[in-house]
Amino acid sequence: MRKIKSEVNRRTKQPLKESEIGLKVGRVINRFKVAKHFDLTIEDNKLEWMRLEGKIQQEEELDGIYIIRTSEPEESISAEDTVRQYKNLSRIEHIYRTVKGLDILIRPIRHRTEEHVRAHIFLCMLAYIVEWHMHKALAPILFEDEEVDSLRKTRDPVAKAEPSESAKRKKAIRVTSDGFPVHSFRTLLLALGKRCKNRCRLKAGGPETTFVQLTEIDALQRRAFELLGLMHPVG
């Protein structure tokens, strides 16, 4: 605004018209969304403004505050639970990020008929459900907050969400309570992918000497399989 006023004052030989000044001012106030905070006076070769301190003060007091309304009666859901349900929308957003992102890759859809497209999307959602359950089961060795579900039910839903002490510890030292390195879901899958099934054949033998051998399981893989319920824990 000050730059525009300086230009208005400087243009004495060819003064700026009211319409020209209005366009310049409009670009500024529309960019920063501050028109309601100023009382503007625009005329040929004249630009003046005054801050509306009352509206600015009111905006500061309400900044960051929003109201959640529901048609449900107070007897069926409390104000706190209303906020908690609203914040559950973040889980829906996480689903879309996972399905569209690097994990599921719902696109490109290489199908043409409606039936095949629906089947493709259905399989992607099934894949997300499997991944979600794996995240929950593998939380002890992932950068996941294992206490987040219980904390959501008890902590103040309006206050800033803070991770649990166990999650902070895992992030700080990057080692689980039982001594395993903490992984992201992606790096853990890479570690589990090293478990291979090899088809072997004796050098001097024929097809009848062919056999299958699994690579030896390491401690991290064993722990992950135990958490997934794919093998019994070893005492």
C-alpha positions as CSV (number, residue, x, y, z in Angstrom):
1,M,0.0,0.0,0.0
2,R,2.8,2.4,0.8
3,K,4.4,1.7,-2.5
4,I,1.2,2.6,-4.3
5,K,0.8,5.8,-2.3
6,S,4.4,6.8,-3.1
7,E,3.6,6.2,-6.8
8,V,0.4,8.3,-6.5
9,N,2.4,11.2,-4.9
10,R,5.2,10.9,-7.5
11,R,2.9,11.1,-10.5
12,T,2.3,14.8,-10.7
13,K,2.6,15.4,-14.5
14,Q,0.3,12.4,-15.3
15,P,-1.7,11.8,-12.2
16,L,-3.1,8.3,-11.6
17,K,-6.9,8.1,-12.0
18,E,-9.2,6.7,-9.4
19,S,-9.8,3.5,-11.5
20,E,-6.0,2.9,-11.9
21,I,-5.4,3.3,-8.2
22,G,-8.3,1.0,-7.4
23,L,-6.9,-1.8,-9.5
24,K,-3.5,-1.5,-7.9
25,V,-5.0,-1.5,-4.4
26,G,-7.4,-4.3,-5.2
27,R,-4.5,-6.6,-6.2
28,V,-2.9,-6.0,-2.8
29,I,-5.9,-6.4,-0.5
30,N,-7.3,-9.4,-2.5
31,R,-3.9,-11.1,-2.3
32,F,-3.7,-10.8,1.5
33,K,-7.5,-10.9,2.2
34,V,-7.3,-7.7,4.3
35,A,-10.0,-5.5,2.8
36,K,-12.3,-5.7,5.8
37,H,-9.5,-4.3,8.0
38,F,-9.1,-1.0,6.2
39,D,-11.2,2.1,5.4
40,L,-10.0,3.2,2.0
41,T,-10.4,6.6,0.3
42,I,-9.5,6.5,-3.4
43,E,-9.9,9.5,-5.8
44,D,-8.0,10.8,-8.7
45,N,-4.4,11.3,-7.6
46,K,-5.3,10.4,-4.0
47,L,-5.0,7.4,-1.8
48,E,-5.7,7.3,1.9
49,W,-6.4,4.5,4.3
50,M,-7.2,4.0,8.0
51,R,-6.8,0.8,9.9
52,L,-10.1,-0.4,11.5
53,E,-8.6,-1.3,14.9
54,G,-11.8,-2.7,16.3
55,K,-12.2,-5.3,13.5
56,I,-8.5,-6.2,13.7
57,Q,-8.7,-6.8,17.4
58,Q,-11.8,-9.0,17.0
59,E,-10.0,-11.0,14.3
60,E,-7.0,-11.5,16.6
61,E,-9.2,-12.8,19.4
62,L,-11.0,-15.3,17.1
63,D,-7.9,-16.3,15.1
64,G,-7.5,-20.1,15.1
65,I,-10.9,-20.7,16.7
66,Y,-13.6,-22.7,14.9
67,I,-17.0,-24.2,16.0
68,I,-18.2,-27.7,15.3
69,R,-21.9,-28.2,15.1
70,T,-23.8,-31.5,15.1
71,S,-27.5,-32.4,14.9
72,E,-27.0,-35.1,17.5
73,P,-28.5,-34.4,20.9
74,E,-26.2,-33.7,23.9
75,E,-27.5,-36.9,25.6
76,S,-26.1,-39.1,22.8
77,I,-22.7,-37.4,22.2
78,S,-20.7,-35.0,24.4
79,A,-18.9,-31.9,23.1
80,E,-15.6,-33.6,23.6
81,D,-16.6,-36.7,21.6
82,T,-18.0,-34.4,18.9
83,V,-14.6,-32.9,18.4
84,R,-13.0,-36.4,18.5
85,Q,-15.3,-37.6,15.8
86,Y,-14.6,-34.5,13.7
87,K,-10.8,-35.2,14.0
88,N,-11.4,-38.7,12.8
89,L,-11.6,-37.1,9.3
90,S,-7.8,-37.1,9.4
91,R,-8.0,-40.9,9.1
92,I,-10.1,-40.7,6.0
93,E,-7.5,-38.3,4.5
94,H,-4.8,-40.8,5.4
95,I,-6.7,-43.4,3.4
96,Y,-6.7,-41.3,0.3
97,R,-3.0,-40.4,0.7
98,T,-2.1,-44.1,1.1
99,V,-4.3,-45.3,-1.8
100,K,-3.1,-42.5,-4.1
101,G,0.5,-42.4,-2.9
102,L,3.5,-44.8,-3.1
103,D,1.9,-47.6,-1.0
104,I,-1.1,-48.7,-3.0
105,L,-0.8,-46.8,-6.3
106,I,-4.4,-46.9,-7.3
107,R,-3.4,-45.0,-10.5
108,P,-2.9,-45.5,-13.3
109,I,-6.1,-47.5,-13.8
110,R,-5.4,-49.6,-16.9
111,H,-9.0,-50.8,-17.4
112,R,-11.8,-49.6,-19.7
113,T,-15.0,-51.2,-18.5
114,E,-16.9,-50.1,-15.4
115,E,-16.8,-53.6,-14.0
116,H,-13.1,-53.9,-14.2
117,V,-12.5,-50.4,-12.8
118,R,-14.7,-51.2,-9.8
119,A,-12.8,-54.5,-9.3
120,H,-9.5,-52.6,-9.4
121,I,-10.6,-50.1,-6.8
122,F,-12.1,-52.8,-4.6
123,L,-8.8,-54.7,-4.6
124,C,-6.9,-51.5,-3.8
125,M,-9.2,-51.0,-0.8
126,L,-8.6,-54.5,0.3
127,A,-4.9,-53.9,0.1
128,Y,-5.3,-50.8,2.3
129,I,-7.2,-52.8,4.9
130,V,-4.4,-55.4,5.0
131,E,-1.8,-52.7,5.3
132,W,-3.8,-51.0,8.1
133,H,-3.9,-54.2,10.1
134,M,-0.2,-54.8,9.5
135,H,0.6,-51.2,10.8
136,K,-1.3,-52.0,14.0
137,A,0.3,-55.4,14.5
138,L,3.8,-54.2,13.7
139,A,3.6,-51.0,15.7
140,P,6.1,-52.2,18.4
141,I,8.9,-52.1,15.8
142,L,7.7,-49.2,13.7
143,F,7.8,-45.5,14.2
144,E,4.1,-45.8,15.3
145,D,2.6,-44.5,18.6
146,E,1.3,-47.7,20.2
147,E,-0.8,-45.8,22.7
148,V,-2.5,-43.4,20.3
149,D,-5.9,-45.2,20.3
150,S,-6.1,-45.1,24.1
151,L,-4.8,-41.6,24.3
152,R,-7.5,-40.3,21.8
153,K,-10.2,-41.4,24.3
154,T,-8.8,-39.6,27.3
155,R,-6.8,-36.5,26.2
156,D,-8.2,-33.1,25.6
157,P,-9.5,-33.2,22.0
158,V,-9.0,-29.4,21.6
159,A,-5.4,-29.2,22.8
160,K,-2.5,-30.0,20.5
161,A,-2.0,-33.7,20.2
162,E,1.3,-34.9,21.8
163,P,2.9,-38.3,21.2
164,S,3.2,-40.7,24.1
165,E,6.4,-41.1,26.0
166,S,7.1,-44.5,24.4
167,A,6.8,-43.0,20.9
168,K,9.1,-40.1,21.8
169,R,11.6,-42.7,23.1
170,K,11.5,-44.8,19.9
171,K,12.0,-41.7,17.8
172,A,14.9,-40.4,19.9
173,I,17.0,-43.6,20.3
174,R,15.6,-45.5,17.2
175,V,15.7,-48.8,19.2
176,T,12.7,-50.7,20.5
177,S,12.3,-51.9,24.1
178,D,13.5,-55.4,23.0
179,G,16.6,-54.1,21.2
180,F,15.4,-54.1,17.5
181,P,16.1,-51.1,15.2
182,V,12.9,-49.0,14.7
183,H,11.7,-49.1,11.1
184,S,9.3,-47.3,8.8
185,F,6.8,-49.5,7.2
186,R,8.6,-49.4,3.9
187,T,12.1,-50.3,5.3
188,L,10.6,-53.1,7.3
189,L,9.0,-54.6,4.2
190,L,12.4,-54.4,2.5
191,A,13.9,-56.3,5.5
192,L,11.2,-58.9,5.4
193,G,11.6,-59.2,1.6
194,K,15.1,-60.8,2.2
195,R,13.4,-64.0,3.3
196,C,13.6,-66.1,0.1
197,K,12.6,-69.5,-1.1
198,N,15.3,-70.9,-3.3
199,R,14.9,-73.8,-5.7
200,C,18.2,-75.8,-5.7
201,R,19.5,-78.8,-7.6
202,L,22.5,-80.9,-7.0
203,K,25.3,-80.3,-9.5
204,A,25.7,-83.9,-10.5
205,G,22.1,-84.8,-10.2
206,G,19.1,-84.7,-12.5
207,P,15.6,-83.2,-12.0
208,E,14.9,-85.6,-9.2
209,T,17.6,-84.0,-7.1
210,T,15.8,-80.6,-7.1
211,F,14.6,-79.3,-3.7
212,V,13.4,-76.1,-2.2
213,Q,15.2,-74.3,0.7
214,L,14.2,-71.2,2.7
215,T,16.8,-68.7,3.7
216,E,17.5,-68.7,7.4
217,I,15.3,-66.3,9.3
218,D,16.9,-63.5,11.3
219,A,15.8,-62.1,14.6
220,L,14.0,-59.1,13.2
221,Q,12.1,-61.2,10.7
222,R,11.1,-63.6,13.5
223,R,9.8,-60.8,15.6
224,A,7.8,-59.3,12.8
225,F,6.3,-62.7,11.9
226,E,5.4,-63.2,15.6
227,L,3.6,-59.9,15.7
228,L,1.7,-60.7,12.6
229,G,0.7,-64.1,14.0
230,L,2.6,-66.0,11.3
231,M,4.6,-68.1,13.8
232,H,4.6,-68.9,17.4
233,P,6.9,-66.9,19.7
234,V,10.0,-68.8,20.8
235,G,10.4,-68.8,24.6
